[in-house]
Amino acid sequence: MQICTSQFFPSVARLVVAAFLISLASCGNKHGMEKINKSATIQVKGSDTMVNLAQAWAEEYKVVKPAVEIEVSGGGSGVGIAALIKGTISIANASRNMKQGEIDLAKKNTGKTPIEYIVGYDALAIYVHKDNPIEEITLEQLAQIYVENGTVKKWSQLGIKIPGAKSDKILRVSRQSSSGTYEFFRERVLNNKDFELGSLDMNGSKEVVELVGNAKTAIGYSGMGYATGHVKMLKIKNSDGMTCLPTIENTQNGNYPLARSLLLYTLDEPQGETKVYLEWTMSEAGQKIVAVNGYVPIPPGKTDSIKIQL
């Protein structure tokens, strides 16, 4: 079996490198931030893929700056972006990029320009039950399982017999349509074609993995950070026979084909406590929390310069 070779990482193609963060060495306290005395509430909403990470950031930031309240809620990337378009939140979390129509609507509604910040990376893992003997799958096979009028309906069509399973039918687990993960999978795996009806569409990333872990014939997709001992992540096999697992190394170097960026969005340049908080998420302290939560931190040397004005 061949090992992964480097390939272009799609998300990185959209990066525009610009000086953004104040370096830790130049800041006035041990947390690498300027002191701002005024208390504030920062409202963060969006991606269910990122909600655990966002909550972990909020909890740690409460220790760093007790006067600042970070209010975190999920609902999906589309929900967060919709709230940003209305100007009702400070930051939108997203596991997909804003669409041009959303950018235009935000400008029209608020008179402000959305800015995108890459705060880490994720690998969209393909999960099966731990007792399923399958170890790898191609993107084409995956597409034929999920796409409308797809040809793969049973595990036996992939040469798989699942021990103790009463049925050979593949149980498809998916996400709701407001999810950035749903949008990403539809774009990268289904080539923007429609999903086959009849899948079990879950509200959150954690729920996808839990269901797959409880159903021997299930398959689902979710962030790599949600892996448990009840499921197995599949290797993705490309047309050249090379296979890749969703690992930190394969995500950072672009080898894993379902790697993606974790994004924060604001309207115009953030000010005050929101600016300081954003800087902190991309500091060494903030990026350690990315890694602890099972995601991929920004490579060293890039944490001070990743943003895009849309």
Buried (B, 14 or more C-beta within 10 A) or exposed (E): EEEBEEBEBBBBEEBEEEEBBBEBEEBEEEBBBEEBEEEBEBBBBBBBBBBBBBBBBBEBBEEBBEEBBBEBBBBBBBBBBBBBBEEEBBBBBBBBBBEEEBBBBBBEEBEBBBBBBBBBBBBBBBBBBEEBEBBBBBBEBBBBBBBEEBEBBEBEBBEBEBEEBEEBEBBBBBBBEBBBBBBBBBBBBBEEBEBBEEBBBBBBBBBBBBBBBEBBBBBBBBBBBBBEEBBBBBBBBBEEEBBBBBBBEBBBBBBBBBBBBBBBBBBEBBEEBBBBBBBBBBBEBBBEBBEEBBBBBBEEEBBBBBBBEB
